[in-house]
Amino acid sequence: MMQEVATRSGAAAAPDAAPDAALDAAAEAAPVLLVAGLTVSVRTEAGLKPLVENLSFTLRRGETLAIAGESGSGKSMTSLAIMGLLPPPAVRVTAGSIRLGQTDLTAAPEAQMRHVRGDRIAMIFQEPMTSLNPVLTIGTQLAEAIRAHEPLPRAEARRRALAALTAVRLSQPERRMHQYPHELSGGMRQRVMIAMALALRPEVLIADEPTTALDVTVQREVLDLLRDLQRDLGTAIILITHDMGVVAEMADRVIVMKSGRMVEQAPVRQLFHAPTEPYTRDLLAAVPRMGARAAAAAPAPLPAAEPVARLSDVVVRFPVRGGLLGRTTLNVHAVEHVSFDIARGETFALVGESGCGKSTIARAIVGLVPHQGQITVGDHVLSAHGRDAPKALRRKVQMVFQDPMAALDPRMRVGDLIAEPLLIHGIGTAADRRAEAADLLRRVGLSPDQIDRYPHEFSGGQRQRICIARALALKPDLIIADESVSALDVSVQARVLALLQELQQEMGVAYLFISHDMAVVDSISDRVAVMYLGQIVEMGSRAQVFGDPRHPYTQRLIEAVPVPDPAHQRRPSVRMTGDLPNPVHPVGSGPERVILRDVGAGHLVAI
Amino acid sequence: MVYVLRRLIQSALILLGVSFITFVLLYVLPADPVRQIAGRAATAETVENIRQQLGLDQPLLVQYGRYLAALAQGDLGRSYLQKTEVTELILSRLPATLQLMAAGIVAELILGLSMGIAAALMRGRLGDQLLMMASFVTVSAPQFVVSLLLLYVFAVKLGWFPIGGYGTAAHLVLPAITLGILGSGWYSRMMRSSMTEVLRADYIRTARAKGLSRARVVFGHALPNAILPVIAMIGIDIGIFMGGIVVVESVFGWPGIGQLAWQAIQRVDIPIIMGVTLVSALAIVIGNLLADLVAPLIDPRIRLR
């Protein structure tokens, strides 16, 4: 770290004086990008408010610098400042410099920045689903990026574009050139973004949460790809991420940021093994790790009592209509022959990648989608049409969703939000309900004084607590938590997970915990079912599934999770470029049904 | 295409509904067409005769059934007063109206879209506020006022365009602009909000991160996305347009079906009113169908089914 500071101040002292020849000679060691004292501020009614304050770092050729931090830490603002893409006019650089070679990007006029962007500094973004223009073909979008910087004829640019698509190992690149973004999966789109960013061999690539929106196996492929390309091209990468696992795997050096300020800067091993700042230590401690609970692997005692919910042979299909008369021509096989029990007071987890049917199961249990087969909640059998579930049944099952902002009506006070289930079910008087809401607020770790506030006055984690309080209001037997902690920062996530466990011990509620995050599932669940294309391929106690995964898909999922430890040696795995098979089948045919076999002590594996 | 076929069947049903509602409304109307035909001096006997001749003494459903039977053969009936076939009357005037309509839509789109795009790019600044004020004025100004104002300034005072009539391109300019001005206010507001939203999209940030020029970002990336809701609007808008056409054709002496309708309404000439209403409804239905068919050409995500 000291060395960093020295380099920076030295370069800052005489930046313009450095002759070109000397630069060439020192190209290998010389910083590609030099950020000094960068301050980015937003203009508010109360004056300038800094979003990034006095940030300094250097980036060398071929190195990967991770900027890690939780939401609001200013990491994305830093990247937008480097690109000159801060949202005008409110947000701008108010101090410091960003030097790319001889140019100070903070002072460069827009016309000059346009030549830097895409050509010398490229960027890939978090949301591959929305980062490509939906009305232009992949080929057009790639070729125009090339032609923006090199005066090439259209055909030549398209040839280069095709080469770039081939380089990111996209299957059938010729066909992709003519396809539109919506015809590609998220992982494929992110490959296109990478192809676009690297087509012109920029000196710096800024990757802003490049894999956050992707499934874990796809994330693995994209990370591998980025690393390979970096090795081939020598691009310097600024990797912006909240995921310490990704940091450990990719970074050479790490900057930890909090509230716009740099907390710590260190080489990756040093940061993980000997963090100096308390904030870094807390951040690392909050990261869920797979296998952390393995030592305490006493299998959860399975109560023999009546399960709170039982699914037997549940099938959910969504018809796709077509033709002149709108007849069903295809079926989306969302859930296929799924059976499991959830015991009172246990946490049953469903894991799998997007589109595997885990959320559809949740919706079937609360009667929001029609199903075949039998779903029993308590002693009620759910009607199959997915409507008119009796109120009594709804009292027993409540849900907590992924996005706490979208799940709370912004015009209602939190007291009313929490008391609303009681109101709907006609429980108690207005005063009783208010008292109950206050009590619930206290139980989820908020202050009863906040009962008359509105949702927007709370942070994301607090809002999720409000959602949990609302779910608890009816004293349900089962709470379905559908990706309930996925949108939260790790430190907040850890606290919400702890809260869920506390409440379980206090109230004996069972959870159906749905998540794509293997580490989180490992840290909270008693039993786990792994889903793939609508079917359960492996099910058993947490220790069985995570400790002794038998199904190849489970193994691949676990293998793919980035481990927050730079010393971790990953077993070399086969690089995959294929896509998930499609769950859509013509009427009358369907996917092959997997058979689960008991490999011992209730550990079920598909054969 | 299965889709077009299904839409055409739907359209036929819509037209049937329109014809029935219009028919009933005209039936219950207190104005008596027979009195109009017979004139004030006619005896009660003459009136009854005419009524019988026209079949207006029959019950509503019988009258409607007869009308439909004729309609199925493409016969819209005979005008009570002009004693000519309604089909002929409408066909002779349709080209003029279609011409005016096309010119009006073009004027409306040029004015509206350019104002909307400009406002979105200047969002929050003075130019934006001025443009939105202008759009507010154009939306609120009644068409007969706008048309008279344009006539006074450009035809009477400046003498750039003829005062009224039909024939040359010069005749077309003022009526088309009058028609266009009303819609341009709507379109500019719609385009502004649509464009503002699109400019915030992730793919616009990507386009800028590629180092594209501003013009390429706005016209190559933002416009095709922002224009989609506007296209859907054009289909619906034809209905409002027909209302405007009645006014504008009367003011400018444009010999189209709007003028025909206006005269027919004054004289309770039911077959013409029915005919014009059906043709207008047909225009709206076709306009919507065209808008829906164009949308997937711009946005590949839209699948027709």
Interface residues (C-beta under 8 A of the other chain):
Chain A: M83 L85 R114 H115 V116 R117 G118 D119 A122 M123 F125 E127 T130 S131 L132 N133 P134 V135 L136 E144 A145 A148 H149 Y180 H182 M193 M196 R321 G322 G323 L324
Chain B: V2 L5 R6 A201 D202 Y203 R205 T206 A207 R208 A209 K210 G211 L212 S213 R216 G220 H221 P224 N225 I298 D299 P300 R301 R305
